[in-house]
């Protein structure tokens, strides 16, 4: 993997700066040599987000999913405002918002009623109506797939087809597929491929990656129910802490509810052949047939595992194919979707010639630390729920450091940051580098009042605190940003007249104080809304 220094990433082919090629010529060549730009192996949530992100960039995609029908069980249970911002960038946040519900409070409590820890949900800073949401995965996933279907032939999905081989060369990837019913095989030729085929990923093996880490011995049962009547505090996401029988008690959207709990020593899944044997587990916490109907239940083990590499040449891994984590931070599915979005917006631009292929080397550099963060957080929270955490660990989790520039928030709900990758400058409490820009409601020069991202579009943007950020650039620096198609936007206070077209009004007094907190007059914002550079550390255009 190329070394990353500041915001400069060494390209494999030595190219400096974005290569621009004629789009019409590129499309003609693609139609002659390839069936699609990108193949996606697996069409769960990570695969769908990869397809939507690439499709929005204008790339053509073919996805292969071995199951003809969508998986019916609700595996993931939550998403947060970062994920909703990803959905917003794909134009699907409003349709998803209709099938999810806000989470008010998370708590960790004992069966005796003692509350160990509580995390209230402050307002989102990223533009969503909540920090966290409960979901019913089959319903949400159906909406994601419906959005993908609207791309037509540009996002072609082949269901009931198994990928049985992946081979790559210098110019592309050959995918071999087999129809399980007929045994008929065929090949598909694409420029790149993405393995989104889950924890048992065959793509991971085909690229020679190893899955490192552990799988816990304890078997857990997941019980999904349909609500018949409300009970006290049903809407509070509760982790019941207990050394013998810890339990997750969580509201799902659409009138569904879930409990997750471990089997005791000596118990096996054969002890629960029907729902009748499951009922005593719920009755032990006061839930009866008057409250819910058991819809379905399943068994699983917790994994703490990660692939040693997420890429081989033109083939990438996303989601569970790259990492597996316990459920306690509610980030497994979300981490995969964020992988897909990070890779997708970069790969789409590489395919169109807007960015050099060295950008693809930043994918794992940026995403691995975030996956590691949520894995470690899940392990730590699991120690709390299983009453394995020491008093010192509990106090450390609830201790607010003194003298911070950035307001402290618990890691579970804190706004996201990048800690490595396509960034220039120090990554620290007092630095704006790597932080996601807040998303308030803003005004434009024509009097429209909209969300920030709807104003900024989906490209590179430089924001200036009551100034034109282009005025801080040298001619060479501006030429570099112009080559990336960047826009220059002055952020004005609400009590002045705007002066030009490329300006916005900070109606809630959010953006300018945020910049001033870190001493920044201007920042360079990536398409994924992370700050790559500021005037404190240098505003030169990124170069790959």
Secondary structure, 3 states (H helix, E strand, C coil): CCCEECCEECCCCCCCCCCCCCHHHHHHHHHHHCCEEEEEECCCHHHHHHHHHHHHCCCCEEEEECCCCCCCCCCCCEEEHHHHHHHHHCCCHHHHHCCCEECCEEEEEECCCCEEEEEECCCCCCCCCCCEEECCHHHHHHHHHHHHHCCHHHEEEEECEEEEEEEECCCCEEEEEEECCCCCEEEEEEEEEEECCCCCCHHHHHCCCCEEEEEEEEEEEEEEEEECCCCCCCCCEEEEECCCCCEEEEEECCCEEEEEEECCCCCCHHHCCCHHHHHHHHHCCCCCCCCEEEEEEEEEEEEEEEECCCEECCEEECHHHCEECCHHHCCHHHHHHHHHHHHHHHHHHHHHCCCCHHHHHHHHHHHHHHHHHHHHHHHHHHHHHCCCCCHHHHHHHCCCCCCCCCCCCCCCCCCCECCCCCCCCCCCCCCCCCEECCCCEEEECCCCEEEHHHHHCCCCEEEEECCCHHHHCCHHHHHHHHHCCCEEEEEECCCCCCCCCCEEECCCCCHHHHHHHCCCCEEEECCCCEEEEECCCCCCCCCC
